[in-house]
């Protein structure tokens, strides 16, 4: 339907709404479209219309400039139908310092790291084909050593993420410079922006403000470019103490900045004494995970609806593994001890996928099972 008012009217009429409601839908659709640049891309979803009409009835002055309403802008981005990932089996080899150290240890050229990461893509492709895992594969690959691998992984129907932070930087620095928006212009839309940030609500004020400014800047850049954002929060060692509510308080701070998850969840990993807290304190992980879900539901209506629709599923739907499986074969390959075929054949990833699926069966323990990479990139 090319006519905005007609489309708004028919969308309600086809759902057997009364004519008065159909007219409301038509007028609201027209009002929203003319408040944005463009035409068809500005057509509202049913979630936008519901929010707009409800807000306009309660406070008409508030909706005189719907283009300035942040909640409406977020609904326009997240409520259209998108690919749903019921499961992501992810191989993370976006690490940069770790591969540099491997090259130094084995005496290999840095140029060899690029070839190594391309071989990892081939290994993932073979795993997908041999085990019928189409639509469930994922990779995290950097653009520094792994640009060729990143290109090879794109357009395969995989979930593909790429980091943008300079490893271990605190305060946070973008790998490609301060203008992250100009960087994302060149990215394929299907690639996901992965952002690992050391953040603690008890950081010194100046540091926390700088971290929040960087996070907000990236979030806004992704909103403008249309890329999805994977925000990974870690609590660095030798920082403020890690308590059971540390991650929960961090998420509250981010919500207060107007930063919301778009798929109903967060990637969370807290560290204590240099180790993931989920390993040293499983109960603490469970409490933190429940707190994160609770914060999501209270602060984001879209997340709450997503959680209710999926309440029968396991909470953990992604398996990200990295250095656990790539370190030993990478060292052997860079040292010339094994060839390309042997590297690809050592697909420890498949063993972990089997363990992951066993843990998610109805007969498994009711706790959330999670396999994570041992060390952040």
Secondary structure, DSSP 8 states (H G I E B T S, - for coil): ---HHHHHHHHHHTTT--HHHHHHHHHHHHHHHHTSSSSGGG---HHHHHHHHHHHHH-GGGGGGGGG-HHHHHHHHHSS-----S-EEEEE---SHHHHHHHHHHT--THHHHHHHHHHHHHHHHHHHHHT-TT-EEEE--SSS-HHHHHHHTTSS-EEEEE-B-TT-SS--BTT-S-HHHHHTTS-TTEEEEEEEE--TTS-HHHHHHHHHHHHHHHHHHHHHT--EEEEEE--TTSS---TTHHHHHHHHHHHTT---SSS--EE--EETTEEHHHH-HHHHHHHHHHHHHHHHHH-HHHHHHHHHTTTS-S--EEEE-HHHHHHHHHHHHTTSS-HHHHHH--HHHHHHHHHHHHTSTTS-SS------SS--
